[in-house]
């Protein structure tokens, strides 16, 4: 299963990931991680449920399930009365473009740079078998340790790992995530096991 440039379909699981052009950092300051999440909430929350994420200084990984066609059309009608869209897949994909473009414009203005910040097109892989969802979440959370940003992935602040553990309000689909693992204890135990990425070879592409 290769990362492709096809339009994102409704009601579908995707591993979304991308990096900065030529490996450039996309999060240059601590506040930029929060800026990206603010933009993400504005553009993506209305059209997708988010299960896990990890923001690294030069790339990111996100696991989502796009909302149903009915939900998205209802959102469009409510937010943009009378607006005609080419198709729901086009609208979903454009929302991601708005996210990346909006974030880039803000960073360019702040850092006095010009041009694109992210590689284009962004990468997306459809997750067709839900048995891999728990392993994919582990992979996303383990990424900071894999790339040696930290010695222990649990110490990394810009991922959804701790959001799944805490009983605080979150926009993540935390209950569904914990159900995939069985329980909160099982979630923690699974993350501490040694896993192979062999089963995920069709769901990830290393930068």
Secondary structure as a PSIPRED ss2 file (coil, helix, strand):
# PSIPRED VFORMAT (PSIPRED V4.0)

   1 X C   1.000  0.000  0.000
   2 X C   1.000  0.000  0.000
   3 X C   1.000  0.000  0.000
   4 X C   1.000  0.000  0.000
   5 X C   1.000  0.000  0.000
   6 X C   1.000  0.000  0.000
   7 X C   1.000  0.000  0.000
   8 X C   1.000  0.000  0.000
   9 X C   1.000  0.000  0.000
  10 X C   1.000  0.000  0.000
  11 X C   1.000  0.000  0.000
  12 X C   1.000  0.000  0.000
  13 X E   0.000  0.000  1.000
  14 X E   0.000  0.000  1.000
  15 X E   0.000  0.000  1.000
  16 X E   0.000  0.000  1.000
  17 X E   0.000  0.000  1.000
  18 X E   0.000  0.000  1.000
  19 X E   0.000  0.000  1.000
  20 X E   0.000  0.000  1.000
  21 X H   0.000  1.000  0.000
  22 X H   0.000  1.000  0.000
  23 X H   0.000  1.000  0.000
  24 X C   1.000  0.000  0.000
  25 X C   1.000  0.000  0.000
  26 X C   1.000  0.000  0.000
  27 X C   1.000  0.000  0.000
  28 X C   1.000  0.000  0.000
  29 X C   1.000  0.000  0.000
  30 X H   0.000  1.000  0.000
  31 X H   0.000  1.000  0.000
  32 X H   0.000  1.000  0.000
  33 X H   0.000  1.000  0.000
  34 X H   0.000  1.000  0.000
  35 X H   0.000  1.000  0.000
  36 X H   0.000  1.000  0.000
  37 X H   0.000  1.000  0.000
  38 X H   0.000  1.000  0.000
  39 X H   0.000  1.000  0.000
  40 X H   0.000  1.000  0.000
  41 X H   0.000  1.000  0.000
  42 X H   0.000  1.000  0.000
  43 X H   0.000  1.000  0.000
  44 X C   1.000  0.000  0.000
  45 X C   1.000  0.000  0.000
  46 X C   1.000  0.000  0.000
  47 X C   1.000  0.000  0.000
  48 X E   0.000  0.000  1.000
  49 X E   0.000  0.000  1.000
  50 X E   0.000  0.000  1.000
  51 X E   0.000  0.000  1.000
  52 X E   0.000  0.000  1.000
  53 X E   0.000  0.000  1.000
  54 X E   0.000  0.000  1.000
  55 X E   0.000  0.000  1.000
  56 X C   1.000  0.000  0.000
  57 X C   1.000  0.000  0.000
  58 X C   1.000  0.000  0.000
  59 X E   0.000  0.000  1.000
  60 X E   0.000  0.000  1.000
  61 X E   0.000  0.000  1.000
  62 X E   0.000  0.000  1.000
  63 X E   0.000  0.000  1.000
  64 X E   0.000  0.000  1.000
  65 X E   0.000  0.000  1.000
  66 X E   0.000  0.000  1.000
  67 X C   1.000  0.000  0.000
  68 X C   1.000  0.000  0.000
  69 X H   0.000  1.000  0.000
  70 X H   0.000  1.000  0.000
  71 X H   0.000  1.000  0.000
  72 X H   0.000  1.000  0.000
  73 X H   0.000  1.000  0.000
  74 X H   0.000  1.000  0.000
  75 X H   0.000  1.000  0.000
  76 X H   0.000  1.000  0.000
  77 X H   0.000  1.000  0.000
  78 X H   0.000  1.000  0.000
  79 X H   0.000  1.000  0.000
  80 X C   1.000  0.000  0.000
  81 X C   1.000  0.000  0.000
  82 X C   1.000  0.000  0.000
  83 X C   1.000  0.000  0.000
  84 X C   1.000  0.000  0.000
  85 X C   1.000  0.000  0.000
  86 X C   1.000  0.000  0.000
  87 X C   1.000  0.000  0.000
  88 X H   0.000  1.000  0.000
  89 X H   0.000  1.000  0.000
  90 X H   0.000  1.000  0.000
  91 X H   0.000  1.000  0.000
  92 X H   0.000  1.000  0.000
  93 X H   0.000  1.000  0.000
  94 X H   0.000  1.000  0.000
  95 X H   0.000  1.000  0.000
  96 X H   0.000  1.000  0.000
  97 X H   0.000  1.000  0.000
  98 X H   0.000  1.000  0.000
  99 X H   0.000  1.000  0.000
 100 X H   0.000  1.000  0.000
 101 X H   0.000  1.000  0.000
 102 X H   0.000  1.000  0.000
 103 X H   0.000  1.000  0.000
 104 X H   0.000  1.000  0.000
 105 X H   0.000  1.000  0.000
 106 X H   0.000  1.000  0.000
 107 X H   0.000  1.000  0.000
 108 X H   0.000  1.000  0.000
 109 X H   0.000  1.000  0.000
 110 X H   0.000  1.000  0.000
 111 X H   0.000  1.000  0.000
 112 X C   1.000  0.000  0.000
 113 X C   1.000  0.000  0.000
 114 X C   1.000  0.000  0.000
 115 X C   1.000  0.000  0.000
 116 X C   1.000  0.000  0.000
 117 X C   1.000  0.000  0.000
 118 X E   0.000  0.000  1.000
 119 X C   1.000  0.000  0.000
 120 X C   1.000  0.000  0.000
 121 X C   1.000  0.000  0.000
 122 X C   1.000  0.000  0.000
 123 X E   0.000  0.000  1.000
 124 X E   0.000  0.000  1.000
 125 X E   0.000  0.000  1.000
 126 X E   0.000  0.000  1.000
 127 X C   1.000  0.000  0.000
 128 X C   1.000  0.000  0.000
 129 X C   1.000  0.000  0.000
 130 X H   0.000  1.000  0.000
 131 X H   0.000  1.000  0.000
 132 X H   0.000  1.000  0.000
 133 X H   0.000  1.000  0.000
 134 X H   0.000  1.000  0.000
 135 X H   0.000  1.000  0.000
 136 X H   0.000  1.000  0.000
 137 X H   0.000  1.000  0.000
 138 X H   0.000  1.000  0.000
 139 X H   0.000  1.000  0.000
 140 X H   0.000  1.000  0.000
 141 X H   0.000  1.000  0.000
 142 X H   0.000  1.000  0.000
 143 X H   0.000  1.000  0.000
 144 X H   0.000  1.000  0.000
 145 X H   0.000  1.000  0.000
 146 X H   0.000  1.000  0.000
 147 X C   1.000  0.000  0.000
 148 X C   1.000  0.000  0.000
 149 X C   1.000  0.000  0.000
 150 X C   1.000  0.000  0.000
 151 X C   1.000  0.000  0.000
 152 X C   1.000  0.000  0.000
 153 X H   0.000  1.000  0.000
 154 X H   0.000  1.000  0.000
 155 X H   0.000  1.000  0.000
 156 X C   1.000  0.000  0.000
 157 X C   1.000  0.000  0.000
 158 X C   1.000  0.000  0.000
 159 X E   0.000  0.000  1.000
 160 X C   1.000  0.000  0.000
 161 X H   0.000  1.000  0.000
 162 X H   0.000  1.000  0.000
 163 X H   0.000  1.000  0.000
 164 X H   0.000  1.000  0.000
 165 X H   0.000  1.000  0.000
 166 X C   1.000  0.000  0.000
 167 X C   1.000  0.000  0.000
 168 X C   1.000  0.000  0.000
 169 X C   1.000  0.000  0.000
 170 X C   1.000  0.000  0.000
 171 X C   1.000  0.000  0.000
 172 X C   1.000  0.000  0.000
 173 X C   1.000  0.000  0.000
 174 X H   0.000  1.000  0.000
 175 X H   0.000  1.000  0.000
 176 X H   0.000  1.000  0.000
 177 X H   0.000  1.000  0.000
 178 X H   0.000  1.000  0.000
 179 X H   0.000  1.000  0.000
 180 X H   0.000  1.000  0.000
 181 X H   0.000  1.000  0.000
 182 X C   1.000  0.000  0.000
 183 X C   1.000  0.000  0.000
 184 X H   0.000  1.000  0.000
 185 X H   0.000  1.000  0.000
 186 X H   0.000  1.000  0.000
 187 X H   0.000  1.000  0.000
 188 X H   0.000  1.000  0.000
 189 X H   0.000  1.000  0.000
 190 X H   0.000  1.000  0.000
 191 X H   0.000  1.000  0.000
 192 X H   0.000  1.000  0.000
 193 X C   1.000  0.000  0.000
 194 X C   1.000  0.000  0.000
 195 X C   1.000  0.000  0.000
 196 X C   1.000  0.000  0.000
 197 X C   1.000  0.000  0.000
 198 X H   0.000  1.000  0.000
 199 X H   0.000  1.000  0.000
 200 X H   0.000  1.000  0.000
 201 X C   1.000  0.000  0.000
 202 X C   1.000  0.000  0.000
 203 X C   1.000  0.000  0.000
 204 X C   1.000  0.000  0.000
 205 X C   1.000  0.000  0.000
 206 X C   1.000  0.000  0.000
 207 X C   1.000  0.000  0.000
